[in-house]
């Protein structure tokens, strides 16, 4: 590593992909953990992210949860500079624009294209702040550099890489098929200047014997001139780590079997709202051996006989309340409650359970309002500043400790708030509401099920047998397993040399 008294510029390396969901986020996380274990000061960075799965940062803002996981892999607290531009979709054509952790505006796709070029100085400012503190900054691209229709004003891929002069490695996902064409095609549509910025490629998610792909590597390298940094086999342990994109939920949605195996499990159903947010709230339940978790896809009924229905968070409460009704899920939920079933709501889901939701200022869309499901005697007004904070407290019903984060607009109040779901330590306040018959409850706290004691108490209260799952320890173990996996299958030393100064390879 460079002597601290000598001026040095931190190394940097950017992973771009041949498309979305090729595994860039987890590769960055695994490399971050591997290089951190080598004694390097590593920091993650993603210039532009589009996700409703966000994390609260130590400096009071929000970033994509993928960058929060990458920060955890580095052993540092997440901060807004790690993801300076975050787009949170609110409709098919529009998104909330978060810049350096703070909401700036709402823009449709065409408006954002005009705004994008003006964001490059902000992106570079955040990147240079991180670079000043690190030995190496690992950068994650978004989507694909082959989307040349988005090249003008690009800040997510090659536009950033060229402006910051960061070397690039392209990731291809062989599991989805067509990886040779994807990599060669990416090379074909890039400009000569962009090609020169790319140092090589990685083949990700290989199933079987990687040596069988030797001819494939030869074909890619001969057509692109890029070197292969390795072939990464499929790693089951990576499934324990949170996904970045709600699109991946479709791969995990399932309907419980009718066999005896599931009959002894606690049956929990989560309707997949169209703008579901912070969906990794349910990862711990998916890993519980005593839980049958059903992510209910649009067009499907909520399974009868569920022990608990949980309404998740959403980026647009009123729009998703209408979406919920369009699926007929409101009928399923009301029937479930009439039959003695339990329903919980988290954040936007909590707002939906009330008597009414109003958005007089058009915070989430056109101004308006709508009746809620009427299962809690509370009402919500979407107004005021966005609440972003990490909190700790206890579950009132069981006394189990909880920790999590709030990320919401608006205020919820009403008679059922006299029975709070949680008691928070941060400002000695009560949070959430519980119905008089205790069948329905809701609160604003994300991350509840990550708390082992709370999750165990919840499952016991539903008649289940909690496992000994230590969720947070499992995340750490999965990051270590991913780092070991990448050390075994990638030429990490060559990647470090490609990243340049500050990585221990400079004199």
Secondary structure by P-SEA (a helix, b strand, c coil): ccccccbbbbbbbbbbcccccccaaaaaaaaaaaaaaaccbbbbbbccccccccccccccccccaaaaaaaaaaccccccccccbbbbbccccbbbbbccccccccccaaaaaaacccaaaaaaaaaaaaaacccbbbbbbccccccccccccccccaaaaaaabbbbbbbbbccccaaaaaaaaaaaaccaaaaaacccccccccccccccaaaaaaaaaaaccccccccccccccccccccccccccccccccccccccccccbbbbbbbcccccccccccccccccccccccccccccccccccbbbbbbbccaaaaaaaaaaaaaaaaaaaaaaabbbbbbcaaaaaaaccccccccccccccccccccccccbbbbccccccccccccccccccbbbbbbbbbcccccccccccccccccccccccccccccccccccccccccccaaaaaaaaaaacccccccaaaaaaaaaaaaaaaaaaaccaaaaaaaaacccccccc
